[in-house]
């Protein structure tokens, strides 16, 4: 199975930017979709953005136009560029991976993003 390690979280002020990175290792050959989810205190985990091995992307309405997901298949990595951050973006951000012909998500340990007003 795949192992995922996120990095790049931190504390920023509203309007600033952060870039999250996720490195995948282990069984990476059959990974189709990779994505970023987030979970704020007291809320359910929600999809932020996802990208398939072919480059098709999907974004939550709340981040469309502000966040950009990208993927480096050669280095088994996925990134999330977050611009114009808002306090409501504060959450733990999790990297996920899904294999072809599967709906199971594999998760990283998460990285905290805090946006102060």
C-alpha positions in Angstrom: 0.0 0.0 0.0 1.0 3.7 -0.3 2.5 5.8 2.4 1.8 9.6 2.3 3.7 12.3 4.1 2.5 15.9 4.0 4.5 19.1 4.7 4.2 22.8 4.3 1.5 23.7 6.8 1.8 26.7 9.2 0.4 29.9 10.6 -0.3 32.7 8.2 -2.4 35.9 8.1 -5.5 36.3 6.0 -4.6 37.0 2.3 -1.3 35.2 2.4 -0.3 32.0 0.7 0.9 28.5 1.6 2.0 25.6 -0.5 1.4 22.1 0.8 3.3 19.1 -0.5 2.6 15.4 -0.2 5.2 12.7 -1.0 3.9 9.2 -1.8 6.0 6.0 -1.4 5.4 2.3 -1.3 3.0 0.9 -3.9 2.6 4.0 -6.1 2.3 2.4 -9.5 -1.5 1.9 -9.6 -2.5 5.2 -7.9 -5.2 7.0 -9.9 -6.6 9.9 -7.9 -4.7 12.0 -5.4 -6.2 14.7 -3.4 -6.4 17.1 -0.4 -9.0 17.0 2.2 -9.4 19.2 5.3 -11.0 18.9 8.7 -11.8 21.8 11.0 -12.6 21.3 14.7 -16.1 20.0 15.1 -16.6 19.5 11.4 -16.5 16.6 9.0 -13.6 16.0 6.7 -14.2 17.5 3.3 -12.7 17.4 -0.1 -10.6 20.4 -1.0 -9.2 19.3 -4.4 -8.3 16.2 -6.3 -6.4 15.3 -9.4 -6.3 12.1 -11.5 -3.2 10.5 -13.0 -4.3 12.1 -16.3 -4.5 15.6 -14.8 -8.2 16.1 -14.4 -8.9 18.3 -11.4 -11.9 18.9 -9.1 -12.2 21.7 -6.5 -14.6 22.5 -3.7 -16.6 25.6 -4.5 -15.1 27.3 -1.4 -11.6 27.2 -2.8 -12.2 27.4 -6.6 -10.0 30.2 -8.0 -7.9 30.5 -4.9 -6.3 27.0 -4.6 -4.5 25.0 -7.3 -3.7 21.3 -7.1 -0.8 19.9 -9.2 0.9 16.6 -9.4 4.3 15.3 -10.3 3.9 11.7 -11.4 7.6 11.2 -11.9 8.3 12.0 -8.3 5.1 10.6 -6.8 4.1 14.0 -5.3 1.0 16.2 -5.2 0.9 19.8 -4.2 -1.7 22.3 -3.1 -1.0 26.0 -3.8 -3.2 28.1 -1.5 -3.6 31.8 -2.2 -5.8 34.4 -0.7 -6.2 32.4 2.5 -9.1 33.1 4.8 -9.6 32.3 8.5 -12.3 29.7 7.4 -9.5 27.8 5.6 -8.1 26.9 9.0 -8.0 23.1 9.4 -5.9 20.0 9.4 -5.1 19.2 5.7 -4.8 15.6 4.7 -3.3 14.1 1.6 -5.2 11.2 0.1 -4.6 8.5 -2.6 -6.9 6.1 -4.3 -6.0 3.2 -6.5 -7.5 2.3 -9.9 -10.7 0.3 -9.5 -11.0 1.2 -5.8 -12.9 3.7 -3.8 -10.7 3.3 -0.7 -8.8 6.4 0.4 -5.3 6.1 1.9 -4.4 9.0 4.2 -1.4 10.9 5.4 -1.0 12.1 9.0 -2.2 15.6 8.2 -0.6 19.1 8.4 -2.1 22.0 10.3 -3.0 25.2 8.5 -4.0 28.2 10.6 -5.1 31.5 9.1 -5.4 34.4 11.4 -7.6 37.4 10.7 
